[in-house]
């Protein structure tokens, strides 16, 4: 997995949260780590079916909305 660095970042955030008594955040980060690990393990074809062919990143990102239309 070339993007597995994100798991390390999430783990660091979880440790920080636990040390600083941010218990709800630490619990949510547990869930986030599980979701990230699962998604990173999926084949690319499956990801495309789950999130659509055009992700909201890179050249396919839509315009940002601000003000009353946000």
MIFILO-732863 format. One record per atom (N, C-alpha, C, O): residue in three letters; residue number from 1; z, y, x; atom name. Coordinates in nm, 3 decimals, m for minus. Atoms other than C-alpha are relative to their C-alpha. Layout:
REM MIFILO-732863
<"ALA"; NUM; <Z; Y; X>; "CA">;
...
END
This chain:
REM MIFILO-732863
<"UNK"; 1; <0.000; m0.118; 0.084>; "N">;
<"UNK"; 1; <0.000; 0.000; 0.000>; "CA">;
<"UNK"; 1; <0.000; 0.124; 0.088>; "C">;
<"UNK"; 1; <0.095; 0.149; 0.162>; "O">;
<"UNK"; 2; <0.008; m0.118; m0.086>; "N">;
<"UNK"; 2; <m0.114; 0.319; 0.166>; "CA">;
<"UNK"; 2; <0.084; 0.116; m0.053>; "C">;
<"UNK"; 2; <0.111; 0.211; 0.021>; "O">;
<"UNK"; 3; <m0.079; m0.108; 0.058>; "N">;
<"UNK"; 3; <0.090; 0.537; m0.071>; "CA">;
<"UNK"; 3; <0.147; m0.038; m0.017>; "C">;
<"UNK"; 3; <0.219; 0.027; m0.093>; "O">;
<"UNK"; 4; <m0.138; 0.045; 0.017>; "N">;
<"UNK"; 4; <0.419; 0.351; m0.035>; "CA">;
<"UNK"; 4; <0.103; 0.098; 0.058>; "C">;
<"UNK"; 4; <0.223; 0.078; 0.040>; "O">;
<"UNK"; 5; <m0.091; m0.103; m0.051>; "N">;
<"UNK"; 5; <0.569; 0.656; 0.142>; "CA">;
<"UNK"; 5; <0.076; 0.067; m0.113>; "C">;
<"UNK"; 5; <0.188; 0.114; m0.094>; "O">;
<"UNK"; 6; <m0.065; m0.067; 0.113>; "N">;
<"UNK"; 6; <0.650; 0.794; m0.202>; "CA">;
<"UNK"; 6; <0.128; m0.073; m0.039>; "C">;
<"UNK"; 6; <0.222; m0.009; m0.087>; "O">;
<"UNK"; 7; <m0.121; 0.077; 0.029>; "N">;
<"UNK"; 7; <0.905; 0.514; m0.250>; "CA">;
<"UNK"; 7; <0.113; 0.047; 0.091>; "C">;
<"UNK"; 7; <0.226; 0.062; 0.046>; "O">;
<"UNK"; 8; <m0.101; m0.050; m0.094>; "N">;
<"UNK"; 8; <1.088; 0.634; 0.062>; "CA">;
<"UNK"; 8; <0.053; 0.137; m0.043>; "C">;
<"UNK"; 8; <0.173; 0.163; m0.035>; "O">;
<"UNK"; 9; <m0.041; m0.134; 0.046>; "N">;
<"UNK"; 9; <1.091; 0.991; m0.072>; "CA">;
<"UNK"; 9; <0.091; m0.012; m0.122>; "C">;
<"UNK"; 9; <0.194; 0.054; m0.129>; "O">;
<"UNK"; 10; <m0.083; 0.019; 0.120>; "N">;
<"UNK"; 10; <1.226; 0.876; m0.409>; "CA">;
<"UNK"; 10; <0.136; m0.059; 0.034>; "C">;
<"UNK"; 10; <0.237; m0.021; m0.025>; "O">;
<"UNK"; 11; <m0.128; 0.059; m0.043>; "N">;
<"UNK"; 11; <1.494; 0.665; m0.237>; "CA">;
<"UNK"; 11; <0.089; 0.107; 0.063>; "C">;
<"UNK"; 11; <0.210; 0.111; 0.037>; "O">;
<"UNK"; 12; <m0.078; m0.110; m0.060>; "N">;
<"UNK"; 12; <1.603; 0.968; m0.031>; "CA">;
<"UNK"; 12; <0.056; 0.093; m0.108>; "C">;
<"UNK"; 12; <0.171; 0.135; m0.099>; "O">;
<"UNK"; 13; <m0.047; m0.084; 0.109>; "N">;
<"UNK"; 13; <1.625; 1.177; m0.348>; "CA">;
<"UNK"; 13; <0.113; m0.068; m0.077>; "C">;
<"UNK"; 13; <0.209; m0.003; m0.118>; "O">;
<"UNK"; 14; <m0.104; 0.074; 0.070>; "N">;
<"UNK"; 14; <1.830; 0.904; m0.515>; "CA">;
<"UNK"; 14; <0.132; 0.003; 0.078>; "C">;
<"UNK"; 14; <0.238; 0.025; 0.021>; "O">;
<"UNK"; 15; <m0.121; m0.003; m0.084>; "N">;
<"UNK"; 15; <2.074; 0.888; m0.221>; "CA">;
<"UNK"; 15; <0.065; 0.139; m0.003>; "C">;
<"UNK"; 15; <0.187; 0.151; m0.015>; "O">;
<"UNK"; 16; <m0.051; m0.137; 0.008>; "N">;
<"UNK"; 16; <2.107; 1.268; m0.223>; "CA">;
<"UNK"; 16; <0.070; 0.023; m0.133>; "C">;
<"UNK"; 16; <0.179; 0.081; m0.138>; "O">;
<"UNK"; 17; <m0.057; m0.018; 0.134>; "N">;
<"UNK"; 17; <2.171; 1.265; m0.597>; "CA">;
<"UNK"; 17; <0.134; m0.071; m0.013>; "C">;
<"UNK"; 17; <0.230; m0.014; m0.066>; "O">;
<"UNK"; 18; <m0.124; 0.077; 0.008>; "N">;
<"UNK"; 18; <2.437; 0.996; m0.570>; "CA">;
<"UNK"; 18; <0.111; 0.066; 0.082>; "C">;
<"UNK"; 18; <0.225; 0.076; 0.036>; "O">;
<"UNK"; 19; <m0.099; m0.065; m0.086>; "N">;
<"UNK"; 19; <2.614; 1.173; m0.281>; "CA">;
<"UNK"; 19; <0.054; 0.129; m0.060>; "C">;
<"UNK"; 19; <0.169; 0.167; m0.038>; "O">;
<"UNK"; 20; <m0.037; m0.130; 0.057>; "N">;
<"UNK"; 20; <2.620; 1.499; m0.475>; "CA">;
<"UNK"; 20; <0.041; m0.010; m0.147>; "C">;
<"UNK"; 20; <0.040; 0.090; m0.219>; "O">;
<"UNK"; 21; <m0.050; 0.026; 0.135>; "N">;
<"UNK"; 21; <2.745; 1.342; m0.799>; "CA">;
<"UNK"; 21; <m0.096; 0.045; m0.109>; "C">;
<"UNK"; 21; <m0.055; 0.093; m0.215>; "O">;
<"UNK"; 22; <0.104; m0.025; 0.101>; "N">;
<"UNK"; 22; <2.417; 1.397; m0.983>; "CA">;
<"UNK"; 22; <m0.038; m0.136; m0.058>; "C">;
<"UNK"; 22; <m0.149; m0.186; m0.038>; "O">;
<"UNK"; 23; <0.012; 0.139; 0.043>; "N">;
<"UNK"; 23; <2.462; 1.064; m1.158>; "CA">;
<"UNK"; 23; <m0.117; m0.025; m0.093>; "C">;
<"UNK"; 23; <m0.186; m0.126; m0.079>; "O">;
<"UNK"; 24; <0.113; 0.021; 0.091>; "N">;
<"UNK"; 24; <2.207; 1.108; m1.437>; "CA">;
<"UNK"; 24; <m0.132; 0.003; 0.075>; "C">;
<"UNK"; 24; <m0.222; m0.078; 0.049>; "O">;
<"UNK"; 25; <0.122; m0.008; m0.080>; "N">;
<"UNK"; 25; <1.942; 1.210; m1.188>; "CA">;
<"UNK"; 25; <m0.018; m0.128; 0.082>; "C">;
<"UNK"; 25; <m0.128; m0.181; 0.090>; "O">;
<"UNK"; 26; <0.007; 0.124; m0.080>; "N">;
<"UNK"; 26; <2.024; 0.911; m0.966>; "CA">;
<"UNK"; 26; <m0.046; m0.117; m0.086>; "C">;
<"UNK"; 26; <m0.126; m0.199; m0.042>; "O">;
<"UNK"; 27; <0.041; 0.109; 0.089>; "N">;
<"UNK"; 27; <1.987; 0.677; m1.265>; "CA">;
<"UNK"; 27; <m0.148; 0.012; m0.037>; "C">;
<"UNK"; 27; <m0.219; m0.089; m0.042>; "O">;
<"UNK"; 28; <0.142; m0.019; 0.033>; "N">;
<"UNK"; 28; <1.652; 0.828; m1.362>; "CA">;
<"UNK"; 28; <m0.088; m0.031; 0.120>; "C">;
<"UNK"; 28; <m0.199; m0.082; 0.105>; "O">;
<"UNK"; 29; <0.079; 0.031; m0.120>; "N">;
<"UNK"; 29; <1.533; 0.798; m1.004>; "CA">;
<"UNK"; 29; <m0.011; m0.150; 0.020>; "C">;
<"UNK"; 29; <m0.112; m0.197; 0.072>; "O">;
<"UNK"; 30; <0.011; 0.147; m0.002>; "N">;
<"UNK"; 30; <1.612; 0.424; m1.021>; "CA">;
<"UNK"; 30; <m0.120; m0.044; m0.082>; "C">;
<"UNK"; 30; <m0.201; m0.126; m0.038>; "O">;
<"UNK"; 31; <0.113; 0.033; 0.088>; "N">;
<"UNK"; 31; <1.370; 0.401; m1.313>; "CA">;
<"UNK"; 31; <m0.132; 0.045; 0.062>; "C">;
<"UNK"; 31; <m0.232; m0.027; 0.056>; "O">;
<"UNK"; 32; <0.122; m0.054; m0.060>; "N">;
<"UNK"; 32; <1.117; 0.620; m1.133>; "CA">;
<"UNK"; 32; <m0.047; m0.086; 0.116>; "C">;
<"UNK"; 32; <m0.167; m0.109; 0.132>; "O">;
<"UNK"; 33; <0.034; 0.087; m0.113>; "N">;
<"UNK"; 33; <1.129; 0.399; m0.824>; "CA">;
<"UNK"; 33; <m0.064; m0.130; m0.051>; "C">;
<"UNK"; 33; <m0.161; m0.178; 0.007>; "O">;
<"UNK"; 34; <0.055; 0.122; 0.059>; "N">;
<"UNK"; 34; <1.064; 0.092; m1.041>; "CA">;
<"UNK"; 34; <m0.142; 0.025; m0.050>; "C">;
<"UNK"; 34; <m0.232; m0.055; m0.026>; "O">;
<"UNK"; 35; <0.133; m0.033; 0.052>; "N">;
<"UNK"; 35; <0.768; 0.260; m1.213>; "CA">;
<"UNK"; 35; <m0.098; 0.021; 0.114>; "C">;
<"UNK"; 35; <m0.209; m0.031; 0.112>; "O">;
<"UNK"; 36; <0.088; m0.028; m0.114>; "N">;
<"UNK"; 36; <0.623; 0.385; m0.885>; "CA">;
<"UNK"; 36; <m0.038; m0.128; 0.074>; "C">;
<"UNK"; 36; <m0.154; m0.148; 0.110>; "O">;
<"UNK"; 37; <0.027; 0.127; m0.069>; "N">;
<"UNK"; 37; <0.655; 0.043; m0.721>; "CA">;
<"UNK"; 37; <m0.098; m0.084; m0.079>; "C">;
<"UNK"; 37; <m0.190; m0.144; m0.022>; "O">;
<"UNK"; 38; <0.089; 0.077; 0.086>; "N">;
<"UNK"; 38; <0.487; m0.123; m1.017>; "CA">;
<"UNK"; 38; <m0.142; 0.057; 0.002>; "C">;
<"UNK"; 38; <m0.238; m0.018; 0.017>; "O">;
<"UNK"; 39; <0.133; m0.061; 0.003>; "N">;
<"UNK"; 39; <0.200; 0.125; m1.032>; "CA">;
<"UNK"; 39; <m0.072; m0.011; 0.134>; "C">;
<"UNK"; 39; <m0.193; m0.032; 0.138>; "O">;
<"UNK"; 40; <0.064; 0.013; m0.132>; "N">;
<"UNK"; 40; <0.139; 0.114; m0.657>; "CA">;
<"UNK"; 40; <m0.051; m0.141; 0.024>; "C">;
<"UNK"; 40; <m0.146; m0.160; 0.099>; "O">;
<"UNK"; 41; <0.040; 0.140; m0.019>; "N">;
<"UNK"; 41; <0.110; m0.265; m0.677>; "CA">;
<"UNK"; 41; <m0.120; m0.039; m0.085>; "C">;
<"UNK"; 41; <m0.182; m0.142; m0.060>; "O">;
<"UNK"; 42; <0.112; 0.032; 0.087>; "N">;
<"UNK"; 42; <m0.157; m0.254; m0.949>; "CA">;
<"UNK"; 42; <m0.133; 0.017; 0.072>; "C">;
<"UNK"; 42; <m0.148; 0.106; 0.156>; "O">;
<"UNK"; 43; <0.135; m0.020; m0.054>; "N">;
<"UNK"; 43; <m0.522; m0.302; m0.855>; "CA">;
<"UNK"; 43; <m0.061; 0.129; m0.055>; "C">;
<"UNK"; 43; <m0.024; 0.173; m0.164>; "O">;
<"UNK"; 44; <0.061; m0.127; 0.038>; "N">;
<"UNK"; 44; <m0.735; 0.013; m0.876>; "CA">;
<"UNK"; 44; <m0.066; m0.010; m0.137>; "C">;
<"UNK"; 44; <m0.057; 0.084; m0.216>; "O">;
<"UNK"; 45; <0.068; 0.016; 0.128>; "N">;
<"UNK"; 45; <m0.936; m0.124; m1.171>; "CA">;
<"UNK"; 45; <0.099; 0.009; m0.116>; "C">;
<"UNK"; 45; <0.068; 0.068; m0.219>; "O">;
<"UNK"; 46; <m0.102; m0.003; 0.105>; "N">;
<"UNK"; 46; <m0.619; m0.170; m1.376>; "CA">;
<"UNK"; 46; <0.051; 0.142; m0.019>; "C">;
<"UNK"; 46; <0.072; 0.186; m0.132>; "O">;
<"UNK"; 47; <m0.047; m0.138; 0.009>; "N">;
<"UNK"; 47; <m0.500; 0.182; m1.293>; "CA">;
<"UNK"; 47; <m0.098; 0.086; m0.078>; "C">;
<"UNK"; 47; <m0.058; 0.169; m0.159>; "O">;
<"UNK"; 48; <0.101; m0.079; 0.070>; "N">;
<"UNK"; 48; <m0.828; 0.327; m1.416>; "CA">;
<"UNK"; 48; <0.004; m0.024; m0.150>; "C">;
<"UNK"; 48; <m0.014; 0.068; m0.229>; "O">;
<"UNK"; 49; <m0.009; 0.031; 0.143>; "N">;
<"UNK"; 49; <m0.791; 0.147; m1.749>; "CA">;
<"UNK"; 49; <0.125; 0.062; m0.060>; "C">;
<"UNK"; 49; <0.122; 0.107; m0.175>; "O">;
<"UNK"; 50; <m0.126; m0.051; 0.053>; "N">;
<"UNK"; 50; <m0.430; 0.261; m1.786>; "CA">;
<"UNK"; 50; <0.002; 0.152; m0.012>; "C">;
<"UNK"; 50; <0.053; 0.205; m0.111>; "O">;
<"UNK"; 51; <m0.011; m0.146; 0.000>; "N">;
<"UNK"; 51; <m0.471; 0.629; m1.699>; "CA">;
<"UNK"; 51; <m0.132; 0.069; m0.029>; "C">;
<"UNK"; 51; <m0.137; 0.191; m0.037>; "O">;
<"UNK"; 52; <0.131; m0.060; 0.025>; "N">;
<"UNK"; 52; <m0.838; 0.683; m1.768>; "CA">;
<"UNK"; 52; <m0.075; 0.018; 0.131>; "C">;
<"UNK"; 52; <m0.015; 0.022; 0.239>; "O">;
<"UNK"; 53; <0.082; m0.009; m0.120>; "N">;
<"UNK"; 53; <m1.123; 0.720; m1.528>; "CA">;
<"UNK"; 53; <0.017; 0.132; 0.073>; "C">;
<"UNK"; 53; <m0.001; 0.137; 0.195>; "O">;
<"UNK"; 54; <m0.011; m0.131; m0.062>; "N">;
<"UNK"; 54; <m1.061; 1.089; m1.466>; "CA">;
<"UNK"; 54; <0.145; 0.047; m0.001>; "C">;
<"UNK"; 54; <0.194; 0.099; m0.101>; "O">;
<"UNK"; 55; <m0.138; m0.045; m0.012>; "N">;
<"UNK"; 55; <m0.712; 1.163; m1.344>; "CA">;
<"UNK"; 55; <0.005; 0.152; 0.005>; "C">;
<"UNK"; 55; <m0.094; 0.217; 0.039>; "O">;
<"UNK"; 56; <m0.016; m0.145; m0.004>; "N">;
<"UNK"; 56; <m0.576; 1.516; m1.367>; "CA">;
<"UNK"; 56; <0.041; 0.045; 0.140>; "C">;
<"UNK"; 56; <0.139; 0.118; 0.158>; "O">;
<"UNK"; 57; <m0.020; m0.041; m0.139>; "N">;
<"UNK"; 57; <m0.591; 1.560; m0.992>; "CA">;
<"UNK"; 57; <m0.136; 0.022; 0.064>; "C">;
<"UNK"; 57; <m0.238; m0.024; 0.012>; "O">;
<"UNK"; 58; <0.123; m0.018; m0.076>; "N">;
<"UNK"; 58; <m0.851; 1.668; m0.743>; "CA">;
<"UNK"; 58; <m0.109; 0.069; m0.080>; "C">;
<"UNK"; 58; <m0.081; 0.162; m0.156>; "O">;
<"UNK"; 59; <0.113; m0.068; 0.059>; "N">;
<"UNK"; 59; <m1.196; 1.760; m0.867>; "CA">;
<"UNK"; 59; <m0.005; m0.011; m0.152>; "C">;
<"UNK"; 59; <m0.078; 0.065; m0.216>; "O">;
<"UNK"; 60; <0.001; 0.016; 0.144>; "N">;
<"UNK"; 60; <m1.126; 1.642; m1.222>; "CA">;
<"UNK"; 60; <0.113; 0.072; m0.071>; "C">;
<"UNK"; 60; <0.125; 0.063; m0.193>; "O">;
<"UNK"; 61; <m0.115; m0.069; 0.061>; "N">;
<"UNK"; 61; <m0.816; 1.854; m1.279>; "CA">;
<"UNK"; 61; <m0.049; 0.111; m0.093>; "C">;
<"UNK"; 61; <m0.144; 0.183; m0.064>; "O">;
<"UNK"; 62; <0.034; m0.103; 0.098>; "N">;
<"UNK"; 62; <m0.832; 2.077; m1.582>; "CA">;
<"UNK"; 62; <0.061; 0.134; 0.040>; "C">;
<"UNK"; 62; <0.136; 0.143; 0.137>; "O">;
<"UNK"; 63; <m0.053; m0.133; m0.026>; "N">;
<"UNK"; 63; <m0.752; 2.447; m1.594>; "CA">;
<"UNK"; 63; <0.148; 0.004; m0.037>; "C">;
<"UNK"; 63; <0.191; m0.063; m0.131>; "O">;
<"UNK"; 64; <m0.140; m0.020; 0.033>; "N">;
<"UNK"; 64; <m0.388; 2.548; m1.592>; "CA">;
<"UNK"; 64; <0.009; 0.104; m0.110>; "C">;
<"UNK"; 64; <m0.064; 0.203; m0.110>; "O">;
<"UNK"; 65; <m0.018; m0.092; 0.110>; "N">;
<"UNK"; 65; <m0.270; 2.721; m1.906>; "CA">;
<"UNK"; 65; <0.131; 0.076; 0.019>; "C">;
<"UNK"; 65; <0.233; 0.017; 0.055>; "O">;
<"UNK"; 66; <m0.119; m0.081; m0.014>; "N">;
<"UNK"; 66; <m0.025; 3.008; m1.897>; "CA">;
<"UNK"; 66; <0.012; 0.091; m0.121>; "C">;
<"UNK"; 66; <m0.081; 0.102; m0.202>; "O">;
<"UNK"; 67; <m0.019; m0.096; 0.107>; "N">;
<"UNK"; 67; <0.118; 3.259; m2.138>; "CA">;
<"UNK"; 67; <0.015; m0.066; m0.135>; "C">;
<"UNK"; 67; <0.074; m0.173; m0.146>; "O">;
<"UNK"; 68; <m0.014; 0.047; 0.138>; "N">;
<"UNK"; 68; <0.093; 3.209; m2.515>; "CA">;
<"UNK"; 68; <m0.070; m0.134; m0.025>; "C">;
<"UNK"; 68; <m0.035; m0.205; m0.118>; "O">;
<"UNK"; 69; <0.077; 0.123; 0.021>; "N">;
<"UNK"; 69; <m0.152; 2.919; m2.479>; "CA">;
<"UNK"; 69; <0.060; m0.120; 0.069>; "C">;
<"UNK"; 69; <0.011; m0.232; 0.053>; "O">;
<"UNK"; 70; <m0.058; 0.110; m0.077>; "N">;
<"UNK"; 70; <0.071; 2.709; m2.255>; "CA">;
<"UNK"; 70; <0.072; m0.097; m0.089>; "C">;
<"UNK"; 70; <0.126; m0.196; m0.040>; "O">;
END
